Amino acid sequence: MDTRGWVLKAIETLRFASEKDIVRWLDEEGESLSKDELQRTLERLLQEGYLELKNDLFRLKHKNSSHSAFDNLFKD
């Protein structure tokens, strides 16, 4: 798995995670990342819309596709 995949898996598992939490989880899984590499990956995932950041905690961004699909289905 690549760096991006590991970071997404860590955040998915932890639900809400700070950088320290992500590093700790990755260490427990036997995967180590440098601080710079982790920060670059987190920034990229934020820009791509995969993550949200609030109060130094990262979480997966909720997809509203199911709501829009439902609305489109019953749109008059």
VODOFI-812165 format. One line per field, with one value per residue: residue number from 1; x, z, y of N, C-alpha, C, O in turn. Coordinates in Angstrom, 3 decimals. Example, Ala and Ser with C-alpha at 12.3 -4.5 7.8 and 13.67 -1.06 7.14 Angstrom:
// VODOFI-812165
n = [1|2]
n_x = [13.190|12.850]
n_z = [7.800|7.080]
n_y = [-5.690|-2.250]
ca_x = [12.300|13.670]
ca_z = [7.800|7.140]
ca_y = [-4.500|-1.060]
c_x = [13.200|12.900]
c_z = [7.800|7.870]
c_y = [-3.300|0.030]
o_x = [14.236|13.409]
o_z = [8.465|8.039]
o_y = [-3.319|1.138]
***
This chain:
// VODOFI-812165
n = [1|2|3|4|5|6|7|8|9|10|11|12|13|14|15|16|17|18|19|20|21|22|23|24|25|26|27|28|29|30|31|32|33|34|35|36|37|38|39|40|41|42|43|44|45|46|47|48|49|50|51|52|53|54|55|56|57|58|59|60|61|62|63|64|65|66|67|68|69|70|71|72|73|74|75|76]
n_x = [0.849|0.476|1.703|-0.414|-2.628|-2.132|-2.384|-5.072|-6.316|-5.561|-6.894|-9.509|-9.823|-9.371|-11.262|-11.457|-8.549|-5.430|-2.243|-0.324|-1.761|-2.138|0.507|1.191|-0.618|0.252|2.843|2.225|1.189|3.419|4.409|6.315|6.510|7.999|7.809|7.499|6.690|4.231|2.826|2.762|1.224|-1.196|-1.950|-2.295|-4.447|-6.397|-6.689|-7.622|-10.094|-10.711|-10.418|-11.334|-10.541|-10.520|-9.981|-7.344|-7.783|-8.174|-10.502|-12.380|-13.957|-17.393|-19.398|-21.826|-23.229|-25.231|-27.421|-27.836|-28.372|-30.742|-32.385|-32.358|-33.666|-36.296|-37.026|-39.080]
n_z = [0.000|-0.668|0.602|0.774|0.876|3.323|5.137|4.745|5.563|8.253|9.261|8.688|10.361|12.905|13.016|14.037|14.011|15.138|13.949|15.538|16.470|14.084|13.370|15.545|15.154|12.645|13.328|15.034|13.169|11.808|9.874|8.904|8.655|7.603|9.250|7.499|5.156|5.965|6.517|3.942|2.586|4.011|3.468|0.678|0.540|1.828|0.000|-2.219|-1.356|0.200|2.934|6.004|8.120|11.414|14.268|14.557|14.090|11.940|9.653|7.657|4.824|4.545|2.119|0.057|-1.879|-1.800|-0.787|-2.767|-4.943|-4.106|-3.925|-6.635|-7.768|-6.908|-7.862|-8.982]
n_y = [-1.161|2.277|5.482|7.293|5.553|4.229|6.374|7.149|4.776|4.717|6.992|6.313|4.094|5.235|7.242|10.054|11.917|13.143|14.378|13.112|10.887|9.506|8.890|7.238|5.091|4.174|3.355|1.215|-0.510|-1.146|0.511|3.208|6.724|9.768|12.946|15.103|13.802|12.745|15.140|16.319|14.417|14.536|17.206|17.046|15.218|16.722|18.850|17.445|16.766|14.541|14.521|16.192|18.946|19.949|21.776|20.743|18.058|15.345|13.931|11.599|12.914|13.343|11.846|13.153|11.916|9.950|11.298|13.249|11.594|10.373|12.672|13.436|11.280|11.511|13.945|16.523]
ca_x = [0.000|1.267|1.576|-1.782|-3.502|-1.907|-2.939|-6.526|-6.712|-5.395|-7.960|-10.752|-9.845|-9.426|-12.400|-10.915|-7.153|-4.421|-1.031|0.299|-2.545|-1.858|1.867|1.135|-1.301|1.142|3.921|1.675|0.994|4.731|4.672|6.824|6.559|8.615|6.833|7.274|5.930|2.873|2.202|2.496|0.123|-2.418|-2.294|-2.796|-5.768|-7.308|-6.927|-8.397|-11.435|-10.910|-10.375|-11.718|-9.683|-11.156|-9.299|-6.178|-8.197|-8.542|-11.486|-12.790|-15.039|-18.622|-19.853|-23.262|-23.735|-26.476|-28.490|-28.115|-28.996|-32.111|-33.082|-32.521|-34.609|-37.660|-37.120|-40.235]
ca_z = [0.000|-0.717|1.741|0.775|1.341|4.759|5.890|4.687|6.402|9.652|9.625|8.652|11.561|14.109|12.827|14.211|14.345|15.002|13.320|16.497|16.458|12.828|13.491|16.507|14.504|11.610|14.022|15.502|11.988|11.247|8.759|9.430|7.729|8.159|9.559|6.270|4.235|6.487|6.314|2.501|2.240|4.596|2.689|-0.620|0.751|2.114|-1.256|-3.100|-0.808|0.903|4.379|6.625|9.252|12.369|15.569|14.442|13.934|10.587|9.499|6.286|4.437|4.226|0.741|0.004|-3.124|-1.579|-0.640|-4.063|-5.777|-3.629|-4.353|-8.089|-8.082|-6.648|-8.276|-9.865]
ca_y = [0.000|3.499|6.393|7.822|4.484|4.019|7.507|7.023|3.637|5.132|7.930|5.542|3.264|6.061|8.142|11.398|11.670|14.180|13.839|12.181|9.651|8.812|8.342|6.130|3.969|3.644|2.629|-0.055|-1.354|-1.443|1.423|4.471|7.852|10.972|13.991|15.865|12.967|12.699|16.443|16.470|13.527|15.099|18.407|16.596|14.630|17.839|19.559|16.584|16.632|13.276|14.744|17.464|19.298|20.844|21.762|19.862|16.671|14.973|12.863|11.410|13.807|12.628|11.983|13.426|11.364|9.213|12.280|13.864|10.570|10.250|13.871|13.390|10.240|11.972|15.341|16.778]
c_x = [0.906|0.978|0.150|-2.766|-3.365|-2.538|-4.467|-7.028|-6.608|-6.554|-9.309|-10.899|-10.063|-10.636|-12.006|-9.476|-6.307|-3.220|-0.346|-0.427|-2.258|-0.490|1.878|0.493|-0.410|2.301|3.442|1.469|2.318|5.100|5.157|6.889|7.296|7.523|6.494|6.408|4.460|2.155|1.870|1.289|-1.197|-2.880|-2.895|-4.204|-6.811|-7.674|-7.787|-9.809|-11.734|-11.018|-10.942|-10.791|-10.427|-10.455|-8.149|-6.528|-8.641|-9.624|-11.832|-13.964|-16.240|-19.012|-21.366|-23.898|-25.054|-27.652|-28.834|-28.763|-30.457|-32.938|-33.332|-33.566|-36.054|-37.862|-38.294|-39.895]
c_z = [0.000|0.498|1.882|1.320|2.831|5.591|5.887|5.562|7.885|10.083|9.619|9.930|12.823|14.140|12.927|14.656|14.169|14.293|14.231|16.513|15.219|12.885|14.422|15.867|13.442|12.223|14.501|14.352|11.305|10.050|9.331|8.311|8.399|8.382|8.309|5.280|4.667|6.243|4.847|2.083|2.776|3.823|1.343|-0.485|1.101|0.826|-2.222|-2.577|-0.121|2.413|4.750|7.811|10.127|13.712|15.602|14.384|12.497|10.643|8.024|5.990|4.030|2.784|0.764|-1.249|-2.930|-1.436|-1.981|-5.006|-5.393|-4.084|-5.855|-8.505|-7.948|-7.007|-9.230|-10.930]
c_y = [1.238|4.389|6.905|6.781|4.219|5.131|7.441|5.884|3.987|6.031|7.218|4.708|4.100|7.001|9.607|11.218|12.918|13.559|12.821|10.843|8.824|8.155|7.136|4.891|3.338|2.852|1.263|-1.034|-1.699|-0.578|2.751|5.509|8.992|12.013|14.803|15.086|12.881|14.021|16.689|15.627|14.065|16.334|18.026|16.023|15.694|18.568|18.750|16.335|15.315|13.453|16.097|17.686|20.280|20.676|20.760|18.382|16.431|13.914|12.749|12.323|12.963|12.895|12.173|12.841|10.625|10.173|12.901|12.853|10.395|11.450|13.869|12.355|10.728|13.450|15.515|17.776]
o_x = [1.978|0.112|-0.410|-3.632|-4.360|-3.152|-5.092|-8.054|-7.464|-7.123|-10.160|-11.985|-10.841|-10.990|-12.209|-9.204|-6.444|-3.189|0.150|0.205|-2.149|-0.336|2.508|0.997|-0.322|2.692|4.163|1.563|2.338|6.014|4.474|7.271|7.225|6.455|5.334|5.510|3.558|1.003|0.800|0.440|-2.206|-4.072|-3.888|-5.067|-7.974|-8.844|-8.592|-10.635|-12.899|-11.635|-11.019|-10.316|-10.907|-10.350|-8.000|-5.662|-9.389|-9.662|-11.609|-14.861|-16.117|-18.959|-22.086|-24.998|-25.915|-28.752|-30.011|-29.627|-31.318|-34.056|-34.410|-34.270|-36.914|-38.773|-38.469|-40.743]
o_z = [0.605|1.316|2.977|2.132|3.524|6.625|6.925|6.229|8.679|11.158|10.464|10.504|13.699|15.207|11.965|15.578|13.190|14.063|13.764|16.564|15.287|12.494|14.119|16.018|13.347|11.700|14.389|14.539|10.336|9.297|10.159|7.180|9.616|7.773|8.088|4.650|3.831|5.810|4.539|1.316|2.071|3.556|0.914|-1.312|0.713|0.592|-2.961|-3.282|0.119|3.094|3.932|8.428|9.657|14.230|16.569|14.603|11.921|11.563|7.243|6.817|3.273|2.304|1.424|-1.630|-3.809|-1.910|-2.300|-5.798|-6.265|-4.571|-6.300|-9.495|-8.766|-6.500|-10.168|-11.757]
o_y = [1.229|4.076|6.941|7.105|4.008|4.867|7.656|6.016|3.599|5.841|7.498|4.633|3.724|7.503|10.349|10.450|13.651|12.350|11.795|9.788|7.600|6.998|6.123|3.778|2.113|1.808|0.271|-2.247|-2.458|-0.915|3.353|5.209|9.161|11.956|15.149|15.644|12.938|14.029|17.215|16.081|14.051|16.489|18.612|16.314|15.578|18.868|19.317|15.754|14.999|12.635|17.014|16.733|21.312|19.564|20.013|17.536|17.221|13.097|13.674|12.482|12.001|14.027|11.423|13.240|10.669|9.890|13.063|13.229|10.280|11.284|14.263|12.548|10.401|14.105|14.737|18.109]
***
